[in-house]
């Protein structure tokens, strides 16, 4: 699971607040901050929230970073190469 920034979601958590917090923690600053959540562990019935998290994530806007986009460009070419490598490894 790695050693960086995990979130554990218990089944009695407030669904709306938790989903909003997860999306913000994972994708805020395009995930390029030291406290970005890299792993979410869903416990019990909270696993049923995953489709909603996926759908809300698909609705995030991607842009140049000057137009108030939710997800902006990566901050350097090396980071881009790392992200592309991680995506390829997960495919």
C-alpha positions in Angstrom: 0.0 0.0 0.0 2.9 2.4 0.1 3.8 4.6 3.0 2.2 7.9 2.2 -1.1 9.6 3.0 -3.9 7.0 3.4 -7.5 7.7 4.2 -9.7 5.1 5.9 -13.4 5.5 5.4 -15.7 3.8 8.0 -19.2 2.9 7.1 -20.8 5.3 9.6 -19.0 8.3 8.1 -21.2 11.1 6.7 -21.3 10.1 3.0 -21.6 13.6 1.4 -18.8 15.1 3.6 -16.6 12.1 3.1 -16.9 12.0 -0.6 -16.2 15.7 -0.9 -13.2 15.4 1.4 -11.8 12.5 -0.5 -12.1 14.2 -3.9 -10.6 17.4 -2.5 -7.7 15.6 -0.8 -6.9 13.4 -3.8 -7.2 16.0 -6.6 -6.7 19.4 -5.0 -3.6 21.1 -6.4 -3.7 18.4 -9.0 -2.5 16.0 -6.4 0.9 17.6 -6.4 1.0 18.6 -2.7 2.8 16.6 0.0 -0.5 15.8 1.8 -2.5 14.6 -1.2 -4.3 11.3 -0.5 -2.8 8.5 -2.5 -4.8 5.5 -1.1 -8.4 5.3 0.2 -9.4 2.2 2.2 -13.1 1.7 2.2 -14.4 -0.3 5.2 -17.6 -2.3 5.2 -20.6 -0.7 3.4 -18.7 2.4 2.5 -17.3 0.4 -0.5 -20.7 1.0 -2.1 -19.8 4.7 -2.4 -17.0 4.0 -4.9 -19.2 4.4 -8.1 -20.3 7.8 -6.8 -16.7 8.9 -6.2 -15.8 7.8 -9.7 -18.7 9.7 -11.2 -18.0 12.9 -9.3 -14.3 12.6 -10.2 -15.2 12.3 -13.9 -17.0 15.6 -13.5 -13.9 17.5 -12.5 -12.8 20.1 -15.0 -9.3 19.9 -16.6 -7.7 23.1 -17.8 -4.7 25.2 -18.3 -4.6 26.4 -14.6 -5.6 30.0 -15.4 -9.3 29.2 -15.9 -10.1 27.9 -12.4 -9.9 24.3 -13.5 -10.2 21.5 -10.9 -7.2 19.7 -12.4 -4.4 21.8 -13.9 -1.1 20.8 -15.6 1.6 19.0 -13.8 4.4 21.2 -12.6 7.3 19.7 -14.6 8.1 17.2 -17.3 9.6 14.7 -14.8 6.3 14.6 -12.9 4.4 14.0 -16.1 6.6 11.1 -17.0 6.1 9.6 -13.5 2.3 9.9 -13.7 2.3 8.4 -17.2 4.4 5.5 -15.9 2.1 4.9 -13.0 -1.0 4.9 -15.2 0.7 2.4 -17.6 1.6 0.2 -14.6 -2.0 0.2 -13.5 -3.5 -0.5 -16.9 
